[in-house]
Amino acid sequence: MPPDEQNELQEGDHPACFFSSMLLRLLFGIHLMLLASAMAQVGSGSSDIEKGLVAKWDGTMPLDADKPLKLPNPTQEMKLEDFAVTFAFRVEAPPDVEHGSPILTFGNETQKPLIYWHLGATGIGITIEGHGLVHSVPIPQPVPGHWWHVVLNVKRDSKQAQSGIWLNGVELNSWREAPGPLVLTQALFEPDRQIANLRLYNRALTRPEILELAALPPVAELKPKLPPFAQTTGIMTNEVIAVLGGTEAVAVIEDGTLEALLVTQFHSSRVKLRDLTWEADTVFRQDRPMNFGSMKQQLERSRATAAILMFGRQECLERGESGLAEFKAALEKLVATCAEVTPRIVLVQPLAFEGELAQQNAALKKYVKVIAEVAKAHGALFAAQHIPLQPGSTRDGLNLTSTGAAQLGKSVAQLWSGALEPPDARLKSLIQQKNTLWHRYWRPANWAFLHGDRTAQPSSRNHLDPTQRWFPSELEQYLPLIEAKESEIAQRANDLGGKLP
């Protein structure tokens, strides 16, 4: 009997074997589906804002509506299918309540407006002529002198609504754009508006690219000049310290000792921490969901003026002494990325291992030496561990307990504060509540419905108007909650600061 027929006969004679085989196949198929879904939700966050750029006008446009802005010659008769227009504008006067006020118009040689941005009493409207579509984005009443960043992003996709309007890096609506190219030749702007960083692309932009463009200052002088810690080790007023790292850094943030000590000692500076930690992060890999944004964009979005980096333990376990050179190169690259946003950087000495893992401490000391060398080379501060590891600092020799997280946080705070008393329990509780709100805002659940590959699902949209993206704008409502909690923290810190010796 041929082997194949014999196998079929055996499966038929033993139903349990047959069903077990089918169950294993089913489970394997589900595993592959979940793996493919997970891979679809993870992206590098990379961006290239120069790719597909047809024309750009960096800086501020003059306020003269009588002189239309001519687009470069390559755009003459260019048929734009997928495209994007992005710019910042500043309101100099309240819009006309009844009719609204124009912001920017893209037209052809006959002066016919093809894309028309206008500002009304309730928001921004964008009209795309020839398609019968008027897309309105409700925004708060614009404040004179305030800059807004707007993107019209057009991508024709048969499966998912891709064309949309973004305001200050937030997608407010999207729709399926009908086919049919536009021919653009000039731009017009109104004298009561000021336009900056106007760009035209012959392709649609990704979310990371939109985040990067939204982070560009409309005027170069608006970007703050931050002094590196090599010049001043002090905490600035309104300092925003981003914390980066893996599991150890997550534990430090969740504990709250570090932030409690800093806000108490510098209660008049209103210092605050921003949690950019992620479980399993190393200097080699910082995986993020699709369209989450690069590390630089994450720092910019959090408005960080300083960064604390906590790495070394996991890398030591993974690669040992043979990985020191790779670790140093990857750490220097990460430090350089942070330095593109702020020169105010702190590198932290990792805590030692306990228990059976204590045998790795000899290799860890060499990693600590590398971290100190990188800090010195880049003008960063180095937060050393000056006290022995307290008993019970880890649960299993690796993962930090609250005792270990508090010790690591205290060692960082001592860079600025010297000897420190245990933090106030009420203050720590407020900080933990604030960080919970930030976590929900920064890395919410259901990311695929927010900015991943499921944004066309009804649950991601207003049921009354499917073009309106309620999920991204709803998420922004966490910001006032975070600010309110930070006001409570500041008040408590002020009360405690006045009692300090």
C-alpha positions as CSV (number, residue, x, y, z in Angstrom):
1,M,0.0,0.0,0.0
2,P,1.4,3.4,-0.9
3,P,2.5,5.5,2.2
4,D,-0.1,8.3,1.5
5,E,-3.0,5.8,1.4
6,Q,-1.7,4.1,4.5
7,N,-1.6,7.4,6.4
8,E,-5.1,8.3,5.3
9,L,-6.3,4.8,6.4
10,Q,-4.6,5.2,9.8
11,E,-6.2,8.6,10.3
12,G,-9.6,7.1,9.4
13,D,-9.1,4.2,11.8
14,H,-8.2,6.6,14.6
15,P,-10.6,9.6,14.8
16,A,-8.8,11.0,17.8
17,C,-5.6,11.3,15.8
18,F,-7.4,12.8,12.9
19,F,-9.1,15.5,15.0
20,S,-5.8,16.2,16.9
21,S,-4.1,16.7,13.6
22,M,-6.8,19.1,12.4
23,L,-6.7,21.0,15.7
24,L,-2.9,21.4,15.5
25,R,-3.3,22.7,11.9
26,L,-6.0,25.1,13.0
27,L,-3.9,26.4,15.9
28,F,-0.9,26.8,13.6
29,G,-3.1,28.8,11.2
30,I,-4.3,31.1,13.9
31,H,-0.8,31.6,15.1
32,L,0.3,32.7,11.6
33,M,-2.7,35.1,11.4
34,L,-1.9,36.6,14.8
35,L,1.8,36.9,13.8
36,A,0.9,38.6,10.5
37,S,-1.4,41.0,12.4
38,A,1.3,41.8,14.9
39,M,3.8,42.5,12.1
40,A,1.3,44.8,10.4
41,Q,1.0,46.8,13.6
42,V,4.7,47.4,14.1
43,G,6.5,50.0,12.1
44,S,9.9,51.7,12.2
45,G,8.4,55.1,12.6
46,S,10.9,56.4,10.0
47,S,10.0,59.4,7.8
48,D,11.5,61.2,4.8
49,I,9.9,64.7,4.5
50,E,12.0,65.4,1.4
51,K,10.7,62.5,-0.6
52,G,8.1,63.5,-3.2
53,L,8.5,67.2,-2.4
54,V,7.5,69.3,-5.4
55,A,7.8,72.7,-3.9
56,K,8.4,74.3,-0.5
57,W,8.7,77.8,0.9
58,D,10.4,77.7,4.3
59,G,10.0,80.6,6.6
60,T,7.1,83.0,6.6
61,M,5.2,84.2,3.5
62,P,4.7,88.0,3.0
63,L,1.3,89.3,3.7
64,D,0.3,90.4,0.2
65,A,-2.7,88.9,-1.5
66,D,-2.1,91.0,-4.6
67,K,1.0,89.0,-5.4
68,P,0.1,85.4,-6.0
69,L,2.6,82.8,-5.1
70,K,3.7,81.0,-8.3
71,L,4.5,77.4,-8.1
72,P,7.8,76.2,-9.6
73,N,7.8,75.2,-13.3
74,P,7.8,71.5,-12.7
75,T,4.3,71.8,-11.4
76,Q,2.9,73.2,-14.6
77,E,0.3,70.8,-15.9
78,M,1.3,68.3,-13.2
79,K,-1.6,66.0,-12.6
80,L,-1.7,65.2,-8.9
81,E,-3.5,62.0,-8.0
82,D,-2.1,61.4,-4.5
83,F,-0.7,64.5,-2.9
84,A,-0.4,66.5,0.2
85,V,-0.3,70.2,1.1
86,T,1.0,71.3,4.5
87,F,1.6,74.6,6.1
88,A,1.4,76.6,9.3
89,F,-0.8,79.7,9.6
90,R,-1.2,82.4,12.2
91,V,-4.4,84.2,12.8
92,E,-4.0,88.0,13.1
93,A,-7.7,88.8,13.5
94,P,-10.9,86.8,14.4
95,P,-12.6,85.3,11.4
96,D,-15.7,86.8,9.9
97,V,-18.5,85.3,11.9
98,E,-21.0,85.2,9.1
99,H,-18.9,84.3,6.0
100,G,-15.6,83.2,7.4
101,S,-12.2,84.3,6.1
102,P,-9.9,82.7,3.5
103,I,-6.6,81.3,4.5
104,L,-5.0,79.8,1.4
105,T,-6.2,79.0,-2.2
106,F,-4.5,76.7,-4.7
107,G,-5.7,77.5,-8.3
108,N,-4.9,77.0,-11.9
109,E,-4.0,79.5,-14.7
110,T,-7.6,80.7,-15.0
111,Q,-7.6,81.7,-11.3
112,K,-10.2,79.0,-10.6
113,P,-9.8,77.8,-7.0
114,L,-9.1,74.1,-6.9
115,I,-8.3,73.8,-3.2
116,Y,-9.6,76.4,-0.8
117,W,-8.9,76.7,2.9
118,H,-11.1,79.0,4.9
119,L,-11.5,79.8,8.5
120,G,-15.0,80.2,10.1
121,A,-16.3,80.8,13.5
122,T,-16.5,77.1,14.2
123,G,-13.4,75.7,12.5
124,I,-11.4,75.2,9.3
125,G,-13.1,74.2,6.1
126,I,-11.4,72.8,3.1
127,T,-13.1,72.7,-0.3
128,I,-11.8,70.5,-3.1
129,E,-13.4,71.8,-6.3
130,G,-14.6,69.4,-9.0
131,H,-15.4,66.7,-6.5
132,G,-18.3,68.3,-4.7
133,L,-16.6,67.8,-1.3
134,V,-16.5,70.2,1.6
135,H,-14.6,69.0,4.6
136,S,-15.0,70.9,7.8
137,V,-12.9,70.5,10.9
138,P,-14.2,72.0,14.1
139,I,-11.6,73.7,16.3
140,P,-11.6,76.1,19.2
141,Q,-11.9,79.7,18.4
142,P,-8.4,80.6,17.0
143,V,-6.5,82.9,19.2
144,P,-4.8,85.9,17.4
145,G,-1.0,85.4,17.2
146,H,-1.3,81.6,17.6
147,W,0.2,79.3,15.0
148,W,-1.8,76.3,13.6
149,H,-0.3,73.5,11.5
150,V,-2.7,72.0,8.9
151,V,-2.3,69.2,6.4
152,L,-4.5,68.1,3.5
153,N,-3.5,64.5,2.8
154,V,-5.0,62.8,-0.3
155,K,-4.4,59.1,-0.9
156,R,-6.8,57.1,-3.0
157,D,-7.3,53.7,-1.5
158,S,-10.1,51.2,-2.3
159,K,-10.0,49.5,1.1
160,Q,-9.5,52.2,3.6
161,A,-10.3,55.9,3.9
162,Q,-6.9,57.5,3.6
163,S,-7.5,61.2,2.6
164,G,-7.9,63.5,5.5
165,I,-7.3,66.7,7.4
166,W,-4.7,66.9,10.2
167,L,-4.5,69.8,12.6
168,N,-1.4,70.2,14.8
169,G,-0.5,66.5,14.2
170,V,-4.0,65.2,15.0
171,E,-6.1,63.5,12.3
172,L,-9.6,65.0,12.6
173,N,-11.4,63.5,9.6
174,S,-10.8,61.3,6.6
175,W,-12.7,60.1,3.6
176,R,-12.3,58.1,0.3
177,E,-11.3,60.6,-2.3
178,A,-12.9,60.2,-5.8
179,P,-10.5,59.7,-8.7
180,G,-9.5,62.6,-10.9
181,P,-6.2,64.6,-10.9
182,L,-5.8,68.2,-10.0
183,V,-3.6,70.6,-11.9
184,L,-2.2,73.3,-9.6
185,T,-0.2,76.3,-10.8
186,Q,-0.3,79.0,-8.1
187,A,-1.2,79.7,-4.4
188,L,-3.0,82.7,-3.0
189,F,-3.1,83.8,0.7
190,E,-5.0,86.5,2.4
191,P,-3.5,89.6,4.1
192,D,-4.9,88.9,7.5
193,R,-3.2,85.5,7.6
194,Q,0.4,84.6,7.9
195,I,1.6,81.4,6.2
196,A,4.8,79.6,7.0
197,N,6.5,76.4,5.9
198,L,4.3,75.8,2.9
199,R,5.0,72.5,1.2
200,L,3.5,70.6,-1.8
201,Y,4.0,66.9,-2.2
202,N,3.1,64.6,-5.2
203,R,2.4,61.8,-2.8
204,A,0.5,61.3,0.5
205,L,2.3,61.6,3.8
206,T,2.5,59.1,6.6
207,R,1.6,59.9,10.2
208,P,5.3,60.0,11.3
209,E,6.0,62.5,8.5
210,I,3.0,64.6,9.5
211,L,4.2,64.6,13.1
212,E,7.7,65.7,12.0
213,L,6.3,68.6,9.9
214,A,4.0,69.7,12.7
215,A,7.0,69.9,15.0
216,L,8.9,72.3,12.7
217,P,8.8,75.8,14.2
218,P,7.0,78.2,11.9
219,V,9.9,80.7,12.5
220,A,13.3,79.4,13.4
221,E,13.6,81.9,16.2
222,L,10.7,80.2,17.9
223,K,12.7,77.1,18.6
224,P,14.2,77.5,22.1
225,K,17.9,77.4,22.6
226,L,18.5,74.9,25.3
227,P,21.8,75.0,27.3
228,P,23.5,71.5,27.6
229,F,24.1,70.1,31.1
230,A,27.8,70.7,30.5
231,Q,27.1,74.4,30.9
232,T,24.6,74.3,33.6
233,T,23.5,71.3,35.7
234,G,20.4,73.1,37.1
235,I,16.8,72.3,36.4
236,M,15.2,75.0,34.2
237,T,11.8,76.5,34.8
238,N,9.1,74.4,33.1
239,E,11.6,71.6,32.5
240,V,10.0,68.6,30.7
241,I,12.2,65.5,31.3
242,A,11.5,62.5,29.0
243,V,12.5,59.2,30.5
244,L,13.6,56.5,28.1
245,G,14.4,52.8,28.8
246,G,13.1,49.3,29.2
247,T,11.6,47.4,32.1
248,E,13.7,49.1,34.8
249,A,12.7,52.5,33.6
250,V,9.1,51.5,33.5
251,A,9.4,50.5,37.2
252,V,11.0,53.8,38.1
253,I,8.1,55.7,36.4
254,E,5.4,53.6,38.0
255,D,7.0,54.0,41.5
256,G,7.1,57.8,41.2
257,T,10.0,58.5,43.7
258,L,12.2,60.2,41.1
259,E,9.5,62.7,40.0
260,A,8.3,63.3,43.6
261,L,11.9,64.2,44.7
262,L,12.4,66.6,41.8
263,V,9.1,68.4,42.0
264,T,9.6,68.9,45.7
265,Q,13.1,70.1,45.5
266,F,12.4,72.4,42.5
267,H,8.8,73.3,43.4
268,S,9.0,76.7,41.9
269,S,10.3,75.4,38.5
270,R,7.2,73.2,37.8
271,V,9.4,70.4,36.5
272,K,7.5,67.4,35.1
273,L,8.4,64.0,33.7
274,R,7.1,62.4,30.5
275,D,7.1,58.6,30.4
276,L,8.5,57.4,27.1
277,T,9.6,54.1,28.6
278,W,8.6,50.8,26.9
279,E,8.9,47.3,28.3
280,A,11.7,45.3,26.6
281,D,13.3,48.4,25.1
282,T,17.0,48.2,24.6
283,V,19.5,50.5,22.8
284,F,19.4,48.0,19.9
285,R,15.6,48.0,19.5
286,Q,12.7,50.2,20.4
287,D,9.7,48.6,18.6
288,R,6.6,50.7,18.3
289,P,3.2,50.2,16.7
290,M,2.6,51.2,13.1
291,N,2.6,55.0,12.6
292,F,3.7,55.6,16.2
293,G,6.6,57.8,15.2
294,S,10.4,57.7,15.6
295,M,12.2,58.3,18.8
296,K,13.0,61.9,17.8
297,Q,9.3,62.5,17.0
298,Q,8.3,61.0,20.3
299,L,10.6,63.4,22.1
300,E,9.3,66.4,20.1
301,R,5.7,65.4,20.6
302,S,6.3,65.2,24.4
303,R,7.9,68.7,24.3
304,A,11.0,67.3,26.1
305,T,13.6,69.8,27.2
306,A,15.8,67.0,28.8
307,A,16.1,63.3,28.5
308,I,17.0,60.5,31.0
309,L,18.3,57.3,29.5
310,M,18.2,54.0,31.5
311,F,19.8,51.2,29.6
312,G,22.5,48.5,30.1
313,R,21.1,45.6,32.2
314,Q,19.1,43.8,29.5
315,E,21.8,44.4,27.0
316,C,24.4,42.9,29.3
317,L,22.2,39.8,29.8
318,E,21.6,39.4,26.1
319,R,25.1,39.9,24.7
320,G,27.6,39.7,27.6
321,E,31.1,41.2,27.4
322,S,31.3,40.3,23.7
323,G,28.6,42.8,23.0
324,L,30.3,45.9,24.5
325,A,31.4,47.4,21.2
326,E,27.9,47.0,19.7
327,F,26.3,48.4,22.9
328,K,28.5,51.5,22.8
329,A,27.7,52.2,19.1
330,A,24.0,51.8,19.6
331,L,24.0,53.9,22.8
332,E,25.9,56.7,21.0
333,K,23.4,56.6,18.2
334,L,20.5,56.9,20.6
335,V,22.2,59.7,22.4
336,A,22.7,61.5,19.1
337,T,19.0,61.1,18.3
338,C,18.1,62.7,21.6
339,A,20.6,65.5,21.1
340,E,18.7,66.5,17.9
341,V,15.9,67.5,20.2
342,T,17.8,68.6,23.3
343,P,21.4,68.6,24.5
344,R,20.3,68.1,28.1
345,I,20.8,64.4,28.5
346,V,21.4,62.1,31.5
347,L,22.7,58.5,31.4
348,V,22.0,56.4,34.4
349,Q,24.1,53.6,35.9
350,P,22.0,50.5,36.0
351,L,21.4,48.7,39.3
352,A,23.4,45.4,39.9
353,F,21.8,42.0,39.5
354,E,20.8,39.9,42.5
355,G,20.7,36.2,43.3
356,E,21.8,33.8,40.6
357,L,22.2,36.6,38.2
358,A,24.8,38.3,40.4
359,Q,27.5,36.4,38.5
360,Q,26.7,38.8,35.6
361,N,27.7,41.9,37.7
362,A,31.4,41.6,36.5
363,A,30.3,42.1,32.9
364,L,27.7,44.8,34.0
365,K,30.6,46.9,35.5
366,K,32.1,47.0,32.0
367,Y,28.8,48.2,30.6
368,V,28.7,50.9,33.3
369,K,32.2,52.0,32.3
370,V,31.0,52.3,28.7
371,I,27.9,54.3,29.7
372,A,30.1,56.8,31.7
373,E,32.4,57.2,28.7
374,V,29.6,57.9,26.4
375,A,28.1,60.5,28.8
376,K,31.5,62.3,29.1
377,A,32.0,62.2,25.3
378,H,28.6,63.8,24.6
379,G,28.5,66.3,27.4
380,A,25.8,64.4,29.3
381,L,25.4,63.9,33.0
382,F,26.1,60.4,34.5
383,A,24.0,59.3,37.4
384,A,26.1,56.9,39.3
385,Q,25.0,54.5,42.1
386,H,26.8,55.6,45.2
387,I,25.2,53.3,47.8
388,P,25.1,49.5,47.9
389,L,22.2,47.7,46.5
390,Q,19.5,47.4,49.1
391,P,18.2,43.9,49.9
392,G,15.0,43.0,48.1
393,S,15.6,45.5,45.2
394,T,14.6,42.8,42.7
395,R,11.9,40.1,42.6
396,D,14.0,37.6,40.7
397,G,17.5,39.1,40.5
398,L,16.4,41.2,37.5
399,N,13.0,42.9,37.7
400,L,12.9,45.8,40.2
401,T,10.7,45.9,43.2
402,S,9.4,49.2,44.6
403,T,12.5,49.3,46.8
404,G,14.8,49.0,43.8
405,A,12.8,51.4,41.7
406,A,12.9,54.0,44.5
407,Q,16.7,53.5,44.9
408,L,17.3,54.0,41.2
409,G,15.1,57.1,41.1
410,K,16.8,58.5,44.1
411,S,20.2,58.1,42.5
412,V,19.1,60.1,39.5
413,A,17.5,62.9,41.7
414,Q,20.8,63.2,43.6
415,L,22.4,64.7,40.5
416,W,20.6,67.9,41.4
417,S,19.5,67.6,45.0
418,G,22.2,65.9,47.1
419,A,20.9,64.0,50.2
420,L,17.2,63.5,50.0
421,E,14.5,62.5,52.4
422,P,11.8,59.9,51.4
423,P,9.2,61.5,49.2
424,D,5.7,62.5,50.4
425,A,3.2,59.7,50.0
426,R,0.4,61.9,48.9
427,L,2.6,63.6,46.3
428,K,3.7,60.2,45.0
429,S,0.0,59.1,44.7
430,L,-0.8,62.3,42.6
431,I,2.2,61.6,40.4
432,Q,1.1,58.0,39.8
433,Q,-2.3,59.2,38.9
434,K,-0.9,61.7,36.4
435,N,1.4,59.1,34.8
436,T,-1.6,56.8,34.4
437,L,-3.4,59.5,32.5
438,W,-0.3,60.1,30.4
439,H,0.1,56.4,29.6
440,R,-3.5,56.3,28.4
441,Y,-2.9,59.3,26.2
442,W,0.6,58.3,24.9
443,R,0.1,54.6,24.2
444,P,-3.6,53.8,24.3
445,A,-5.2,50.5,23.7
446,N,-6.6,49.7,20.3
447,W,-3.8,51.5,18.5
448,A,-4.8,49.8,15.2
449,F,-8.1,51.7,15.3
450,L,-6.4,54.9,16.2
451,H,-3.5,55.2,13.7
452,G,-2.9,51.7,12.5
453,D,-4.5,49.6,9.7
454,R,-8.1,49.7,11.0
455,T,-8.9,53.4,10.9
456,A,-11.7,52.8,8.5
457,Q,-13.7,50.7,11.0
458,P,-17.0,52.3,12.2
459,S,-15.8,52.2,15.8
460,S,-13.1,54.7,14.9
461,R,-15.6,57.2,13.5
462,N,-18.5,59.4,14.4
463,H,-21.7,57.3,13.8
464,L,-23.5,60.4,12.6
465,D,-20.8,61.5,10.2
466,P,-18.4,58.7,9.2
467,T,-15.8,61.2,7.8
468,Q,-15.2,62.5,11.3
469,R,-12.4,60.7,13.2
470,W,-13.7,60.9,16.8
471,F,-11.0,58.6,18.2
472,P,-7.9,60.9,17.7
473,S,-9.6,64.0,18.8
474,E,-11.2,62.2,21.8
475,L,-7.7,61.2,22.9
476,E,-6.6,64.8,23.0
477,Q,-9.1,65.4,25.8
478,Y,-6.6,63.7,28.1
479,L,-4.3,66.7,27.9
480,P,-6.4,69.0,30.1
481,L,-6.8,66.1,32.6
482,I,-3.1,65.7,32.7
483,E,-2.6,69.5,33.1
484,A,-5.2,69.6,35.9
485,K,-3.4,66.7,37.8
486,E,-0.1,68.5,37.3
487,S,-1.5,71.6,38.9
488,E,-2.4,69.5,41.9
489,I,1.1,68.1,42.0
490,A,2.5,71.6,41.8
491,Q,0.3,72.8,44.7
492,R,1.3,69.9,46.8
493,A,5.0,70.4,46.0
494,N,4.8,74.0,46.9
495,D,3.3,73.2,50.2
496,L,6.1,70.7,50.9
497,G,8.8,72.9,49.5
498,G,8.0,75.7,51.9
499,K,8.7,73.3,54.8
500,L,12.1,72.2,53.5
501,P,15.0,73.2,55.7
